[in-house]
């Protein structure tokens, strides 16, 4: 706040002395007293936390979105879903660095969380109000200074439609705004992503050869002890077993060595959870036939298991800690029940169909048919969700259109399949800058630095990193 000249060092010292013992955080106290503006407080918090800020006085909330986060969780952790769209949740938080609660919400909802920082005092006031409004059956909460254009969009939005992406009104720290102003999505690499980049060098040597008639099970769990015991028991029962300790590794194995069934831990290290994998596979023509057994220690009870099966189309859910026989029984039942869902007879045909959609998308974009190009690429990702070039090109187009969060999701998906693709890394870093997520932008630029193709490019990235840091 001092660096932004929102107040002097003397005023800061007085505020700190006056607030000793107060449970209200400094930024909230200063904004509530009128010593600084809420925007100035949020810019300071944005810079401190590396995420955008959100002024809750300016938002319009669709109250049915609150149902994805229980009221007691919102009150305890001072957080509020301000926008829910498809597979994303935009979350206002007093402590956006609380990775544990973010992981839990992603696990429970199956959606990617984008955290924003909000003033703790605002959250404490608004959370009980909006949950009570939702219980009364009201449809929207409109903040006292919500912009007129957002009010209009809320009023005309048809039922069940999520309000547009302009609803949030993110407040970004000054350094991020300057950095974002100097960068933009580049389409210089559009149409050029080589297909062989998604092939991992030498993984075949680490996998047992497939014998005629032998069923293959992919076990995905970050606990080596669990993988070991499942592998031993499954091999004794005549299965060929593949192993992965992370979601990204599982996707790469799937792309090259399609299993007959998957045992999948719901909570995995990194940003790709088991739910994400299940959603991608079950919704596709190429992999939708594969039985999936989810295991987890987080959520319990038959109701959750049934919801999981309905939402993600998984075939079975087993709670941790489990008996190995429970997992084996669930797996073999799923395989038996899924025998009627035959694997695609011609995977090469599916790959060719996906390639046709990619070529059509590239041609449509080059002809200036933007919507048509996006449509072709989306169709291709439904045919083959592990074709990273489709996700890469779709991410570029969505980024150029200004659909930043959709573009981020597509480029991240591309990089989960192939983390060595420099153009995807570079453009993803730019998108995080534009969205105001400084910490994520730094993380991705550092990854891009390691993949930079030449020394001049490395120097440019270093200059960007120095500016952000």
Number of C-alpha atoms within 10 A of each C-alpha: 19 12 9 13 10 18 15 13 13 9 13 17 11 11 16 14 10 10 15 10 8 10 8 14 13 18 22 19 21 21 19 15 9 10 16 18 15 22 17 20 25 27 27 23 25 27 21 14 18 24 30 27 32 27 24 24 15 19 24 24 25 23 21 16 19 20 11 14 15 11 17 11 13 19 14 9 16 22 26 30 24 21 24 22 17 9 14 18 23 19 22 27 24 24 19 23 15 12 11 9 15 18 19 14 19 23 20 16 17 23 20 23 19 19 26 33 27 29 28 21 17 18 22 17 10 16 19 14 12 21 21 13 14 18 11 9 11 14 16 18 19 19 16 11 12 19 16 10 11 19 16 10 16 22 11 9 12 10 7 8 10 18 21 13 14 12 21 23 17 21 24 28 26 15 16 25 15 15 17 17 11 9 15 14 20 15 15 9 12 17 18 12 17 10 10 8 15 22 14 16 8 8 11 12 8 9 14 11 9 13 10 6 7 11 15 22 23 24 24 26 25 17 12 13 10 13 20 13 12 20 20 12 15 17 14 10 10 11 19 21 23 21 23 20 17 20 28 23 16 23 22 20 22 18 18 13 15 18 20 21 22 27 26 26 25 25 24 21 12 10 16 20 23 24 26 20 19 25 17 19 26 20 18 17 17 24 24 21 21 24 29 29 26 26 23 19 13 12 16 13 10 12 10 13 19 15 12 19 17 11 14 19 18 24 23 20 26 22 18 13 9 12 10 13 11 11 20 17 11 19 24 14 14 20 22 11 12 17 13 9 12 10 17 14 9 10 14 11 12 17 16 13 16 25 19 15 22 27 17 19 29 24 15 18 17 13 11 10 13 16 14 17 24 23 15 21 28 19 17 28 24 19 22 26 28 25 23 26 30 31 26 30 28 29 31 29 23 21 26 15 13 15 16 20 20 18 25 24 19 24 30 22 25 27 22 21 28 24 18 19 21 19 22 29 26 23 26 30 27 26 29 24 26 25 22 28 25 27 18 18 27 22 13 19 25 18 17 25 21 11 18 22 11 9 10 10 14 16 13 12 18 15 12 16 16 9 13 18 10
